[in-house]
């Protein structure tokens, strides 16, 4: 395996209700699947569409937030998941301060 560095940002997909609660609380402890698995699931840029297709197909009102991974430090662990790819997982809460941008999933990323 060749040496490579992980990206500085990744993405979290929220339902409209989860996003509204996150904005109100200023911290996100996880969606039901995150709480069940013991970490908050994120996707790198090249994994985002696959995650949307696999786990959020047909859902409206989704919000995609870009997360500054460097700000989360050692709570980020890259682990094997779908197809053996490494996915970023947050072991701990996600503070609103780590969000560097967000958009409606119906919009295209710029």
N, C-alpha and C positions, 0 to 999 in steps of 0.2 A: 504494500500500500504506500502511495506517495505521501510525502509531508504536505499538509495544507493547513491553513488557518481557518477557523470557523468565522462566519460573518459577524459583524458588530451588531446587527439587528435581526429580528425575526418577527413573526406575526402571530397574533392571537385573534381567533374568530369568536365574536360574541353574538348572542341573540340580542334583540332590541331590549328585552327586559334585563338581561345580564349587564348590558352596557349602561342602562339607566341606573341600575343599582351601584355599579362601579363608580359612575360619576357622583352619585350621592354619598357613597362611603369613602371614596378616595383610595380604596384598596380592594383588590379582588382575591378571594380565597379559592376560587375555582368553580367551574361548572360541575354538574353532577358526575360526569365522566372523570374529571380531574380529581374530585374528592374521592371517588372510588379507587382510582389508580395511585393516589398519594402524591401527585405532582400536577402542575399546570402544563398542559400540552401546548406547544408552539410549533410553528412551521417556518422553515427557511423560505426565502423567496421562491426557489424552484420547486418547493413542496406545497406551496399554498393552494394552487388550483386542484391538485390531487386530494388535498384535505377537504376542500370545499365540495368536490364531487363525491367523495366517499362518505363524509359525515354530515353534510349540510344540504344535500340535494333537495331542491324544491322548497327550501325555506326562504321566506322573505324577511326583509328588515335587518339583515345581518350587518354588523359593524366589524371591520377589520382594523385592528390597531397595530401599529409598528412599535416594537419594544426595543429599547436600548439595552442590549444584553450586558454591556460593560458595566452599567449602573447596578446590575443585579449580582455581579461578582460571582462568588463561589456557589450561589444557589442555582446557577445554570449548569446542567449536566447534559452533554450530548450522548444520547443512547440510541442503540439500534431499534428500529421499529419497522414500519411498512417496507417490504422488499429489501430489508437489510440496511436501509439508509439511516444515517444518523440524524436524529431529530433533537431539537433543544427542549429540555424540560426544566421547569422552575420548581425547585424544592423549597417552597415557602410562598408567602403572599406576593402578589404583583401590585406594587404601589403605582398610583396614577402618575407620579413623577417620572416613572420610567417610560411612559408613553410619549413618543416623539411625533406622532401623527396618527390620524385615523381617517377612514373613509367608509362610505356605504358600499357594501359588497356588490351592489348593482352598478357602481361606477368602475371605470377601469383605473388601474394603478398608473400613476404618473411618475 
